[in-house]
Amino acid sequence: MRFTDHSLIRRLCWLPLALLLSACASGPSEQPAAHAEETVFNAVLPSVVPQRLNPYTQPTHGRIGDNERALFDQAQQAMQRGAWPSARTTLESLTHSAPQLSGPWLNLGIVWQKLGQADKARTALEQAIAANPNNLDAYNHLAVLLRETGDFAQAREIYQQALAVWPWHLTTQRNLGILYDLYLGDGAQALLHYEAAQALMEEPSAELNGWIIDLKRRLDAEEKQP
């Protein structure tokens, strides 16, 4: 693992806590920025296929029952308080009564991670993806879990699966760049995904720009080595 800057901790923690019920409802939108550079899109992102909305945030058919929604809200409140055992109990009940809902499986995976149960977290996150293959948050949480347990190659595969669902996903592009940069030692690939993430930002990120500059310097230094 190679890294030279002091933003490592911020990079490793760059994944928002997902608290969304997403099987039959919409979540916060993440739309591709209009100012993305053509060179970046040619390298990593589709430049010919028209950009479309994040499929994970689009409403799906069906109705969430009042009881399921109440249980989900109860679990979400417990998670916000850090009451992980309570949240686990509620989410397990909800995944038994409504296993077709992806959001509860995702949050149960997060809870198991917080409780230090990596195997159970992985199973829950895989169930979230099975319930809704568009659940990009689940792919990212699963990839982070795999990275934390040292399975870097599998984490990369999960990120790539997420990009196959929606290549304009900022979180996935950025997290995959981190994986290539800090764990797989592939600076060239990391740079492509950092630049793609920057291109997808509504406003350029100074932090991400710093990572790009640092990585370009390292790549240039490697090229100059005899």
C-alpha positions as CSV (number, residue, x, y, z in Angstrom):
1,M,0.0,0.0,0.0
2,R,1.5,3.4,-1.0
3,F,0.5,6.8,0.0
4,T,2.3,10.1,0.6
5,D,-0.3,12.7,1.7
6,H,-2.0,13.4,5.0
7,S,-5.5,13.1,3.6
8,L,-5.5,9.3,4.0
9,I,-8.1,9.2,6.7
10,R,-10.5,11.4,4.8
11,R,-10.1,9.3,1.8
12,L,-10.8,6.1,3.6
13,C,-13.9,7.5,5.2
14,W,-15.4,9.0,2.1
15,L,-18.7,7.1,2.0
16,P,-21.9,8.6,3.4
17,L,-24.0,6.6,5.8
18,A,-26.9,5.2,3.8
19,L,-30.2,5.4,5.6
20,L,-32.6,5.0,2.7
21,L,-35.6,2.8,2.1
22,S,-34.9,2.1,-1.6
23,A,-36.9,-0.8,-3.0
24,C,-40.1,1.0,-3.7
25,A,-39.2,4.7,-3.1
26,S,-36.8,7.2,-4.4
27,G,-33.7,8.6,-2.6
28,P,-31.7,11.7,-3.0
29,S,-30.7,12.4,-6.6
30,E,-27.2,12.2,-7.8
31,Q,-27.1,13.6,-11.3
32,P,-24.0,13.8,-13.6
33,A,-22.5,17.3,-13.8
34,A,-22.8,19.0,-17.1
35,H,-19.2,20.4,-17.2
36,A,-17.3,17.1,-17.3
37,E,-14.2,17.2,-19.4
38,E,-14.4,15.3,-22.7
39,T,-11.0,13.6,-22.2
40,V,-12.2,12.1,-18.9
41,F,-15.4,10.8,-20.4
42,N,-13.4,9.2,-23.2
43,A,-11.1,7.5,-20.7
44,V,-13.6,6.3,-18.1
45,L,-17.1,7.4,-18.7
46,P,-19.4,6.8,-21.7
47,S,-19.1,9.8,-24.1
48,V,-21.5,8.4,-26.7
49,V,-24.3,6.9,-24.7
50,P,-26.5,9.7,-23.4
51,Q,-26.2,10.3,-19.7
52,R,-29.2,9.1,-17.7
53,L,-30.4,9.6,-14.1
54,N,-29.1,7.4,-11.3
55,P,-31.4,4.3,-11.5
56,Y,-31.2,3.8,-7.7
57,T,-32.9,7.1,-7.1
58,Q,-35.8,6.5,-9.4
59,P,-39.2,5.4,-8.1
60,T,-40.0,1.8,-8.6
61,H,-43.4,0.1,-8.8
62,G,-45.2,-1.1,-5.7
63,R,-46.1,0.4,-2.4
64,I,-44.3,0.2,1.0
65,G,-46.7,-0.8,3.7
66,D,-47.2,1.5,6.6
67,N,-45.9,-1.1,9.1
68,E,-42.7,-1.6,7.1
69,R,-42.2,2.2,6.8
70,A,-42.7,2.6,10.6
71,L,-40.2,-0.2,11.3
72,F,-37.7,1.3,9.0
73,D,-38.1,4.8,10.5
74,Q,-37.6,3.2,14.0
75,A,-34.4,1.5,12.9
76,Q,-33.1,4.7,11.2
77,Q,-33.6,6.6,14.4
78,A,-31.8,4.0,16.4
79,M,-28.9,4.2,13.9
80,Q,-28.7,7.9,14.2
81,R,-28.4,7.5,18.0
82,G,-25.7,4.8,17.6
83,A,-28.0,2.3,19.2
84,W,-26.7,-0.5,17.0
85,P,-28.2,-3.6,18.8
86,S,-31.7,-2.0,18.8
87,A,-31.4,-1.1,15.1
88,R,-30.2,-4.6,14.3
89,T,-33.3,-6.2,16.0
90,T,-35.7,-3.9,14.1
91,L,-34.0,-4.4,10.8
92,E,-33.8,-8.2,11.2
93,S,-37.6,-8.2,11.8
94,L,-38.1,-6.0,8.7
95,T,-35.9,-8.2,6.5
96,H,-37.9,-11.2,7.5
97,S,-41.3,-9.6,6.9
98,A,-40.3,-7.8,3.7
99,P,-37.2,-9.4,2.3
100,Q,-37.8,-7.8,-1.1
101,L,-36.9,-4.4,0.2
102,S,-33.3,-3.5,-0.5
103,G,-32.9,-0.6,2.0
104,P,-33.4,-2.6,5.2
105,W,-30.8,-5.1,4.0
106,L,-28.4,-2.3,3.3
107,N,-28.8,-0.7,6.7
108,L,-28.6,-4.1,8.4
109,G,-25.3,-4.5,6.7
110,I,-24.1,-1.2,8.0
111,V,-25.3,-2.1,11.5
112,W,-23.4,-5.5,11.4
113,Q,-20.3,-3.6,10.3
114,K,-20.7,-1.3,13.3
115,L,-21.0,-4.3,15.5
116,G,-17.8,-5.8,14.1
117,Q,-19.5,-8.7,12.3
118,A,-17.9,-8.6,8.9
119,D,-19.4,-11.9,7.6
120,K,-22.9,-11.0,8.6
121,A,-22.5,-7.5,7.1
122,R,-21.3,-9.0,3.8
123,T,-24.3,-11.3,3.7
124,A,-26.7,-8.5,4.3
125,L,-25.1,-6.2,1.7
126,E,-25.2,-9.0,-0.8
127,Q,-28.9,-9.4,-0.1
128,A,-29.4,-5.7,-0.6
129,I,-27.9,-6.0,-4.1
130,A,-29.9,-9.1,-4.9
131,A,-33.1,-7.3,-3.8
132,N,-32.3,-4.2,-5.9
133,P,-29.3,-4.6,-8.4
134,N,-29.4,-0.8,-8.8
135,N,-28.6,-0.2,-5.1
136,L,-25.3,1.7,-5.7
137,D,-24.9,2.4,-2.0
138,A,-24.9,-1.3,-1.2
139,Y,-22.2,-1.9,-3.8
140,N,-20.0,0.8,-2.2
141,H,-20.5,-0.4,1.3
142,L,-19.8,-3.9,0.3
143,A,-16.6,-2.9,-1.5
144,V,-15.4,-0.9,1.5
145,L,-16.1,-3.9,3.7
146,L,-14.1,-6.1,1.3
147,R,-11.3,-3.6,1.3
148,E,-11.2,-3.4,5.1
149,T,-10.9,-7.2,5.2
150,G,-8.0,-7.2,2.7
151,D,-9.9,-8.5,-0.3
152,F,-8.8,-5.7,-2.6
153,A,-9.4,-7.6,-5.9
154,Q,-12.9,-8.4,-4.9
155,A,-13.5,-4.9,-3.8
156,R,-12.4,-3.7,-7.2
157,E,-14.8,-6.1,-8.9
158,I,-17.7,-4.8,-6.8
159,Y,-16.9,-1.2,-7.7
160,Q,-16.8,-2.2,-11.4
161,Q,-20.1,-3.9,-11.1
162,A,-21.5,-0.6,-9.6
163,L,-20.1,1.4,-12.6
164,A,-21.7,-1.1,-15.0
165,V,-25.0,-0.2,-13.4
166,W,-24.4,3.6,-13.6
167,P,-21.0,4.9,-14.7
168,W,-21.7,8.4,-13.6
169,H,-21.8,7.6,-9.9
170,L,-19.5,10.0,-8.2
171,T,-19.1,8.0,-5.0
172,T,-18.0,4.9,-6.9
173,Q,-15.6,6.7,-9.2
174,R,-13.9,8.3,-6.2
175,N,-13.8,5.2,-4.0
176,L,-12.4,3.1,-6.9
177,G,-9.7,5.8,-7.4
178,I,-8.8,5.5,-3.7
179,L,-8.7,1.7,-4.0
180,Y,-6.3,1.8,-7.0
181,D,-4.2,4.6,-5.4
182,L,-3.7,3.4,-1.8
183,Y,-4.2,-0.4,-2.0
184,L,-3.6,-1.7,-5.5
185,G,-0.7,0.6,-6.4
186,D,-2.0,1.5,-9.8
187,G,-1.6,5.2,-10.0
188,A,-2.6,5.5,-13.7
189,Q,-6.0,3.9,-13.1
190,A,-6.4,5.9,-9.9
191,L,-5.8,9.1,-11.7
192,L,-8.5,8.2,-14.3
193,H,-11.1,7.7,-11.6
194,Y,-10.1,10.7,-9.5
195,E,-10.5,12.8,-12.6
196,A,-13.8,11.2,-13.5
197,A,-15.0,12.0,-10.0
198,Q,-13.8,15.6,-10.2
199,A,-15.6,15.9,-13.6
200,L,-18.8,14.7,-12.0
201,M,-18.7,17.3,-9.2
202,E,-21.1,20.2,-9.5
203,E,-18.3,22.4,-8.1
204,P,-14.6,21.3,-8.3
205,S,-13.4,19.8,-5.1
206,A,-10.2,21.4,-3.7
207,E,-9.4,18.2,-1.8
208,L,-9.8,16.0,-4.8
209,N,-7.8,18.4,-6.9
210,G,-5.0,18.0,-4.3
211,W,-5.1,14.2,-4.6
212,I,-4.9,14.5,-8.4
213,I,-1.9,16.9,-8.3
214,D,-0.1,14.7,-5.7
215,L,-0.7,11.6,-7.8
216,K,0.5,13.2,-11.0
217,R,3.7,14.2,-9.3
218,R,4.2,10.7,-8.1
219,L,3.6,9.2,-11.5
220,D,5.9,11.8,-13.1
221,A,8.6,10.9,-10.5
222,E,8.2,7.2,-11.3
223,E,8.6,7.8,-15.0
224,K,11.9,9.7,-14.4
225,Q,13.4,6.9,-12.3
226,P,16.2,5.0,-14.2
